Amino acid sequence: MDTALSSRTGSDFPLAAGDLESLGFRRQQIERLEALIARHIAEGRYPGCQIALARHGKLALFKSFGQAATGPAPRSAGDDTLWLLYSNTKVVTAVALWVLAERGLFSWADRIADHVPAFAKNAKGNITVLQVITHQAGFPSPVVGKDAWADHKRLSEVVCDFPLEWSPGSRVHYHGQTAHWTLGVLIEALTGRDFRDVIRETVTEPLGLSRELYVGLPESELGRAADMHEPLPDWPMAGGKGMRPLAENNSAEWRRSGSPGAAGYGTARAMAALYQMMLQGGELAGTRIVSPRLLQYAIRNHTGDRVDEFMGMPMHRGLGPHLRGTTENIRGLGAFASPRAFGHGGVGTSYCWGDPDSGVSFAYITNNRIPDPWHTKRLDQIANLIHTAIV
């Protein structure tokens, strides 16, 4: 077992302990990755980081760096720290929908309004579930206010009132939170349950991740959350260094909200394990939550090489994760990734992915929301260090 693995790694975690060499990784490349992260922290790029690397159902590396919180009450990052996943949350929510689809509760070709009739307002009646989850629905811009985070009757009203901005299906344009607030409302209509409870009962608990992956952080776990940060206003002039706490994403309200597209919290090893489940055909440590056939449908390119107008490049959208494909550029997965590699990121902070050709999954999570071009450049560098470590 690699010395970086936590003492908590053991029979209570769904990934068995392994080590870099026996799982086929070049240690020199991993050491370069660790040195790069340490340099970023020393330079003031981000306070803390956590990474996890797994292959063939075993955890090769799990390591925490730097600070989970800064300021008057600094706190070191540890293996129990829960990190804000931002849009990595979209994949967790998608997995819950995969489970519900396999149980026959809906079809991806269904209209949202088939299950949430009031959603038909503002010419949205023909928008399908598939269009929503692949960022083709046509309403990327509305904001769900704090008043609807805990009041899900109000949440449904807000989502149903979303205005349509363009014809559904005519464009691919990343929907930062609107699509997944809609999918949260759909989950509640399908099940009669709070979507946060459904995600816990269909995904995190069955997979043995219930203390390491949350969509909606319980009161008892608030103290484990890393604080999110943002660059100082003079960040570009300061050479991309310096940061401050990001108050809006550090409140108890936000952490409890469980925004299904942006407010999940987890450990890097939990995300590596979630992707191992996908790489192993829907099963983790002997527990199956979806079938291989469902995964084949969900993790395929549903948007072709059409350009995502928000990202400025093709994103090869699946039903949750996106794929590397063969286009020149791709966000976050690394230029050297297999065309079949798939994953998702969190705005300015993180990326998690799996590679079906090698059986490798990797999670990299930080706590400073850094803008481009630095963010995308470092993601490519980090992912490529992992890809070139695989032998």
Residue pairs with C-beta under 8 A, 6 or more apart in sequence:
1 9
1 17
1 18
1 19
2 18
2 19
2 20
2 60
2 61
4 61
4 62
4 63
5 17
5 59
5 61
5 62
6 62
6 79
6 269
8 79
8 80
9 15
9 17
9 59
9 62
9 269
10 17
12 208
13 59
13 208
13 269
13 273
14 207
14 208
14 209
14 273
14 284
14 285
14 287
15 54
15 57
15 58
15 59
15 269
15 272
15 273
15 276
15 284
15 285
16 57
16 58
16 59
17 58
17 59
18 54
18 55
18 58
18 59
18 60
19 60
20 27
20 30
20 53
20 60
20 61
21 27
23 55
23 56
23 58
23 60
24 55
24 390
24 391
25 53
25 55
25 60
25 61
25 389
25 390
25 391
26 388
26 389
26 390
26 391
29 385
29 386
29 388
29 389
30 53
30 61
30 385
30 389
32 385
33 51
33 382
33 385
33 386
33 389
34 63
34 65
36 381
36 382
36 385
37 49
37 51
37 65
37 382
38 65
40 46
40 49
40 378
41 47
41 48
41 49
41 65
41 66
43 241
44 241
44 242
44 243
45 240
45 241
45 368
45 370
45 374
45 378
46 66
46 229
46 243
46 349
46 366
46 367
46 368
46 370
47 66
47 67
47 68
47 69
47 70
47 77
47 227
47 229
47 243
47 367
47 368
48 64
48 65
48 66
48 67
48 68
48 76
48 77
48 81
48 226
48 366
48 367
49 64
49 65
49 66
49 77
49 364
49 365
49 366
49 367
50 62
50 63
50 64
50 65
50 77
50 79
50 81
50 83
50 267
50 268
50 363
50 365
51 61
51 62
51 63
51 65
51 268
51 362
51 363
51 364
51 365
52 59
52 61
52 62
52 63
52 267
52 268
52 269
52 271
52 272
52 362
52 363
53 59
53 60
53 61
53 62
53 272
53 360
53 361
53 362
53 386
54 60
54 269
54 272
54 273
54 275
54 276
54 360
54 361
54 362
55 358
55 359
55 360
55 361
56 359
57 276
57 280
57 284
57 285
59 269
59 272
59 273
62 79
62 268
62 269
62 272
64 76
64 77
64 78
64 79
64 81
65 77
66 76
66 77
67 74
67 75
67 76
67 77
68 75
68 76
68 77
68 78
68 81
68 225
68 226
68 227
68 367
69 75
69 226
69 227
70 227
70 229
70 243
70 245
71 245
77 226
79 267
79 269
80 224
80 267
81 224
81 225
81 226
81 267
82 212
82 214
82 217
82 221
82 224
82 225
82 226
82 265
82 266
82 267
83 225
83 226
83 265
83 266
83 267
83 268
83 350
83 365
83 366
83 367
84 225
84 226
84 228
84 249
84 263
84 264
84 265
84 346
84 349
84 367
85 92
85 263
85 264
85 265
85 266
85 271
85 346
85 350
85 365
86 262
86 345
86 346
86 347
86 348
86 349
86 350
86 369
87 176
87 261
87 262
87 344
87 345
87 346
87 347
88 264
88 266
88 271
88 344
88 345
88 346
88 350
88 351
88 352
88 365
89 180
89 215
89 259
89 260
89 261
89 262
89 263
89 264
89 346
90 180
90 260
90 261
90 262
90 320
90 344
91 274
91 320
91 321
91 343
91 344
91 352
92 199
92 203
92 204
92 213
92 215
92 264
92 266
92 274
93 180
93 183
93 184
93 187
93 195
93 199
93 215
93 260
93 261
93 264
93 320
94 133
94 298
94 319
94 320
94 321
95 202
95 203
95 274
95 289
95 290
95 320
96 187
96 195
96 198
96 199
96 202
96 203
97 129
97 133
97 183
97 186
97 187
97 319
97 320
98 289
98 290
98 294
98 295
98 298
98 319
98 320
99 202
99 203
99 289
99 290
100 106
100 187
100 190
100 191
100 198
100 202
101 107
101 108
101 294
102 290
102 291
102 294
105 190
105 191
106 114
106 115
106 129
106 186
106 190
107 129
108 128
108 129
108 130
108 133
108 319
109 128
109 129
109 130
110 128
110 129
111 125
111 126
111 127
111 128
111 129
112 119
112 124
112 127
112 128
112 129
112 132
112 182
112 186
113 119
113 120
113 124
113 125
113 126
113 127
115 186
115 189
115 190
116 156
116 159
116 160
116 185
116 186
116 189
118 156
118 157
118 160
119 125
119 127
119 159
119 160
119 182
119 185
121 160
121 161
122 161
122 162
122 163
122 164
123 164
124 138
124 139
124 162
124 164
124 168
126 168
127 137
127 138
127 168
128 168
129 183
129 186
130 302
130 319
131 137
131 138
131 168
131 169
132 175
132 179
132 182
132 183
133 179
133 183
133 319
133 320
134 172
134 302
134 303
134 317
134 318
134 319
135 172
135 173
135 174
135 175
135 179
135 303
135 308
135 315
135 317
136 168
136 169
136 170
136 171
136 172
136 173
136 303
137 168
137 175
137 178
137 179
137 182
138 164
138 165
138 166
138 167
138 168
138 169
138 170
138 171
139 162
139 163
139 164
139 165
139 175
139 178
140 165
140 173
140 174
140 175
140 176
140 178
140 179
140 310
141 165
141 178
142 158
142 162
142 163
142 178
143 177
144 155
144 158
144 159
144 177
144 178
144 181
144 259
145 158
146 253
147 154
148 154
148 155
148 157
148 158
149 155
149 253
149 254
149 256
149 257
149 259
150 253
150 256
150 257
152 185
152 188
152 194
152 195
155 181
155 184
155 185
156 185
156 188
158 181
159 178
159 181
159 182
159 185
160 185
162 178
162 182
166 173
171 309
172 303
172 306
172 307
172 308
172 309
172 315
172 317
173 308
173 309
173 310
174 308
174 310
174 311
174 315
175 261
176 261
176 262
176 347
177 259
177 261
177 262
178 261
179 261
180 259
180 260
180 261
180 262
181 259
181 260
181 261
183 260
183 261
184 195
184 260
185 195
187 193
187 195
187 198
187 199
187 260
188 194
188 195
188 198
191 198
193 201
194 216
195 215
195 258
195 260
196 215
196 216
196 258
199 215
199 216
199 258
199 260
200 210
200 214
200 215
200 216
202 289
203 209
203 213
203 274
203 289
204 210
204 212
204 213
204 214
206 287
206 289
207 273
207 274
207 277
207 284
207 285
207 287
207 289
208 273
208 284
208 285
208 287
209 266
209 270
209 273
209 274
211 221
212 266
212 267
212 269
212 270
213 264
213 265
213 266
213 267
213 270
213 271
213 274
214 221
214 258
214 264
214 265
214 266
215 258
215 260
215 263
215 264
216 256
216 257
216 258
216 263
217 225
217 255
217 256
217 258
217 265
218 256
219 252
219 256
221 265
222 252
222 255
222 256
225 250
225 255
225 265
226 367
227 245
227 246
227 250
227 367
228 245
228 246
228 249
228 250
228 349
228 367
228 368
228 369
229 243
229 244
229 245
229 246
229 367
229 368
229 369
230 243
230 244
230 245
230 246
230 368
230 369
231 240
231 242
231 243
231 368
231 369
231 370
231 371
232 238
232 242
232 243
232 244
234 242
235 241
235 242
235 243
235 371
240 370
240 374
243 368
246 369
248 254
254 263
255 263
255 265
257 263
258 264
262 347
268 352
268 363
268 364
268 365
269 363
271 352
271 361
271 363
271 365
272 352
272 361
272 362
272 363
273 284
273 361
274 352
275 343
275 352
275 353
275 354
275 361
275 362
275 363
276 284
276 354
276 361
277 283
277 284
277 289
278 295
278 299
278 321
278 342
278 354
279 354
279 355
279 356
279 359
279 361
281 291
281 292
281 295
282 288
282 289
282 290
282 291
282 292
282 294
282 295
283 289
297 319
298 318
298 319
298 320
299 318
299 319
299 320
299 321
299 323
299 342
300 318
300 323
301 316
301 317
301 318
301 323
301 325
302 317
302 318
302 319
303 314
303 315
303 316
303 317
304 314
304 316
305 314
305 316
305 325
305 327
306 314
307 313
307 314
308 314
308 315
308 317
311 331
313 327
313 329
313 330
313 331
314 325
314 327
314 330
315 322
315 330
315 331
316 322
316 323
316 324
316 325
316 327
316 330
318 342
320 344
321 342
321 343
321 344
321 353
321 354
322 330
322 331
322 342
322 343
322 344
323 339
323 340
323 341
323 342
324 330
324 333
324 334
324 337
324 338
324 339
324 340
324 341
324 342
325 339
326 339
329 335
330 337
331 345
331 376
331 379
332 343
332 344
332 345
332 351
332 353
332 376
332 379
332 380
332 383
333 341
333 342
333 343
333 351
333 353
333 383
334 341
334 379
334 380
334 382
334 383
334 384
334 386
334 387
335 380
335 384
336 383
336 384
336 387
336 388
337 353
337 355
337 383
337 387
338 355
338 356
338 357
338 358
340 355
340 356
340 357
341 353
341 354
341 355
341 356
341 357
342 353
342 354
342 356
343 351
343 352
343 353
343 354
344 351
344 352
344 353
345 351
345 352
345 379
346 365
347 369
348 368
348 369
348 370
348 371
348 375
349 365
349 366
349 367
349 368
349 369
349 370
349 375
350 363
350 364
350 365
350 366
351 363
351 364
351 379
351 382
351 383
352 361
352 362
352 363
352 364
352 365
353 361
353 362
353 383
354 360
354 361
354 362
355 361
355 387
355 390
358 390
360 386
360 390
362 383
362 386
364 379
364 382
364 383
370 378
